[in-house]
Amino acid sequence: DPAYAKAVTPIGIRIYGGYFREPINLEGITTTTNIVLDGGVFMSGMRLTNFKSDKNFSLDASNVRGPIYLMRARIDGSIFLEEGVYDLVDLNDSRIGASVQATGSVFTAPLRLDEARIEGTVVLARARLTTLSAQQAHIGGSLTLSEVDIRGGADMTGSQIGGHLFLPGMTF
C-alpha cells in the first residue's frame, strides 16, 4: 500500500536478527524500496527469481540455510552478503546495477554468477567458497578475490571484467 510505504522512513524494509522458519518467497515481486534483512537466520532458503528492485538488497551477517535463488533478478542497487554464511547463491542471468559485496562470508555450496551482468564491482575479499562459477559473466568494475579460499574450484570461462582483477593471497 503506497500510503504505508511513504510513512516508513527511511524508505524500505529493515528487519535485523529475524528468524524465518519457512522459505522466503519474493519471486516476481517488484519493489522501489531497500530490503535489508541483516543478521537473520533463514532455515529454508529464499526464492527471488525474477525479483526487481530500484534499490539495494541486503542479507549482511545472515545465516541462510538452503538456496538463495536470484535467477533473472533485476536490482538497480547493490547486493550485500557480507560476513554471513550462505548455502547455494544463484545469480544466473541476473542484472545488478551497482555491486555485489560479500567480504568475509562463507559459501558452503556454489556461488553462481553465470551470465550475470554486474555493472559495478564484485568483492569477495576474505571469503571462503566451495566453488565459484561465473561463466559468461560481465563485471563492469573490478573483481576482488584477495585472501579468498576456494575449496572446489573456479570457472570464469568467457567472463569479462572491465576493471582490475585482484587475487593477492588467494588459495585453492
ChimeraX attribute file (.defattr): number of C-alpha atoms within 10 A of each C-alpha:
attribute: neighborCount
match mode: 1-to-1
recipient: residues
	/A:1	5
	/A:2	6
	/A:3	7
	/A:4	7
	/A:5	14
	/A:6	11
	/A:7	9
	/A:8	10
	/A:9	8
	/A:10	11
	/A:11	14
	/A:12	16
	/A:13	15
	/A:14	14
	/A:15	13
	/A:16	16
	/A:17	13
	/A:18	14
	/A:19	14
	/A:20	14
	/A:21	11
	/A:22	11
	/A:23	16
	/A:24	15
	/A:25	14
	/A:26	16
	/A:27	17
	/A:28	14
	/A:29	13
	/A:30	15
	/A:31	14
	/A:32	15
	/A:33	16
	/A:34	19
	/A:35	19
	/A:36	19
	/A:37	21
	/A:38	22
	/A:39	20
	/A:40	20
	/A:41	22
	/A:42	22
	/A:43	16
	/A:44	16
	/A:45	23
	/A:46	21
	/A:47	19
	/A:48	21
	/A:49	22
	/A:50	19
	/A:51	21
	/A:52	23
	/A:53	20
	/A:54	16
	/A:55	20
	/A:56	21
	/A:57	22
	/A:58	20
	/A:59	25
	/A:60	23
	/A:61	23
	/A:62	24
	/A:63	23
	/A:64	24
	/A:65	18
	/A:66	18
	/A:67	19
	/A:68	22
	/A:69	23
	/A:70	26
	/A:71	24
	/A:72	21
	/A:73	24
	/A:74	22
	/A:75	26
	/A:76	20
	/A:77	20
	/A:78	24
	/A:79	23
	/A:80	22
	/A:81	25
	/A:82	23
	/A:83	20
	/A:84	23
	/A:85	21
	/A:86	26
	/A:87	20
	/A:88	20
	/A:89	22
	/A:90	24
	/A:91	24
	/A:92	23
	/A:93	21
	/A:94	24
	/A:95	22
	/A:96	26
	/A:97	21
	/A:98	22
	/A:99	23
	/A:100	24
	/A:101	21
	/A:102	23
	/A:103	23
	/A:104	20
	/A:105	24
	/A:106	22
	/A:107	22
	/A:108	18
	/A:109	18
	/A:110	20
	/A:111	22
	/A:112	23
	/A:113	26
	/A:114	24
	/A:115	21
	/A:116	24
	/A:117	23
	/A:118	25
	/A:119	22
	/A:120	22
	/A:121	23
	/A:122	24
	/A:123	22
	/A:124	24
	/A:125	24
	/A:126	20
	/A:127	23
	/A:128	20
	/A:129	24
	/A:130	19
	/A:131	21
	/A:132	20
	/A:133	19
	/A:134	23
	/A:135	19
	/A:136	18
	/A:137	23
	/A:138	21
	/A:139	25
	/A:140	20
	/A:141	19
	/A:142	18
	/A:143	21
	/A:144	20
	/A:145	22
	/A:146	19
	/A:147	18
	/A:148	22
	/A:149	21
	/A:150	18
	/A:151	14
	/A:152	12
	/A:153	13
	/A:154	17
	/A:155	14
	/A:156	14
	/A:157	12
	/A:158	12
	/A:159	18
	/A:160	16
	/A:161	18
	/A:162	15
	/A:163	13
	/A:164	12
	/A:165	14
	/A:166	15
	/A:167	14
	/A:168	12
	/A:169	12
	/A:170	15
	/A:171	13
	/A:172	12
